[in-house]
């Protein structure tokens, strides 16, 4: 019996300048398949000590470490 491990294709979001070049001195983010957003370090590892977010429809909500929505922090809308 063989077991194949399939890694989900996470998407990376980088800060860019007006010329479209990546700004390595600004934080980058990773969006997972379960619609969670995490800030990453320079090596691309998730920073669990920073604010995380969850995408629901066309809104982005801040979450705690357990993935629960934080109602005391502002939400964002995607256009």
C-alpha positions, 0 to 999 in steps of 0.5 A: 500500500502506498500513501501519497502526500499532496501539499496544497498550493498556497498563494504568496502575496508580496508588497511591491513598489510603483515599478512592480518590484518586490519590496523585501523589507516589507512583510509578505503573506501566504493564503492557504487553501482553507482561506486563512492569511498569515504573515511570513518571514524572509524564509516563507515560514508562517509567523504565528505571533503576528495577526492572521486573517480569514477570508469569508466571501468578499470580506477579510476578518482578523482572527486569533491563533485558533482561527476565531474572528476578533470582533474588536478589530476592523474587517476589510472588504475585497473589491 
